[in-house]
């Protein structure tokens, strides 16, 4: 799970608990101007193929966490419960997308 907060012009994505171990990251700092869109899309979360792990953890149907390369896009995943997942499209950043599970998707 990821906790999201805003500090000035930076959005801080803090990876919580054991997800740090599985995703090989503890936090991401993204400038607000790099965020193109935020949405929920159950279709993106379906299927077992998340991409090539670089590094990451993937147990189909249970967890996808870490950096994945799919369709020439670099994607950071941290999803265990797909119902609370957000897809954040980025531009001019290390990642093309963040697909993360948050406690309250509507609040984020």
N, C-alpha and C positions, 0 to 999 in steps of 0.2 A: 504494500500500500504506500501511497505517496501523499505527503501533506504539502499543500500549496499555500504560499504566502507571497505578499508583494512588499518589497522594500524599495521605495522610490521608483526608479525606472527599471528595476530588475524583478523578475518573478522567480522565486526560489522554490524548487521542487525537491523536498527533503524525503529521501527513501527511508522507510521505517522498518525496524525489526530485522528479522532474518532476510528480508527482501534485499538488504544491502549485500549480503553474502551471495544470493542467487543472481543479482543483477550486476555485481561487480562495481557498483556506484553507491555513494552515500548521498550525493546531491547534484543537482543541475542548476545553473544560474543562467537564465535566458532574458535578454533585454525585451521589454514589452514590445518594442518596434519590430522584433523578429517574429512575433506571433501573428500568423495570417488568419487562422480560424480555430475555433474550438467546437467540437460537436460530439454527439454520441451516434454510433453507427454499428448496430449488431452484426451487419453483414461482413464488416471488416474483421470482426473477432471470430467469425466462424472458420471452420477448417483447421486442420492440424498443422499446415505448413506456415510458419512465421517468417522463414527466410534462413539464411546462413548465419549461425551464431558467431559473434566476433567480439568479445566473449559473452556468453550468456548461458541461461539455463532454460530448457524447454522440456516439460513433461506434458504431452498432449492431453487436454481436458483438465489439467490441474494448474499449471503455471507456465507463463512465459515471462522471462525477466532477463534484461540485459540488452546488449546491442545486437541488432540483426540487420542483414543486408538483403533487401527484397526489391526486385524490379528497379535496380539502380538507385534505390533510396536507402539511406541509413536511418533506421528506426530504433528508438529506445522503447522497450516494452517493460512494463511491470504490472501484470494483470493476473490475478487469481480468480476474482469474482467479476465476470464480464458485465453484470448488471450495473456496476458502479464505474465502468471504464469510460474515459474520455479520449478522444483523438485530437491532438493539438498539432496543426500544421504550422511549420516554421519556414522562414526564408532567411538566407544569409547566416546560417548557423551550422554547427558541427553536425546536427541531426536534421533530417527532413521532416520527421514526425516524432511525436511522443505519444505512445499509447499507454496510458497509466490508469490504475485503479485508485480512486479517491474515496473517502468516507461518504461524502455527500456531493454527487455530481452536479446537482442543481445549484448548490451554493457556490461552487467553483465557477 
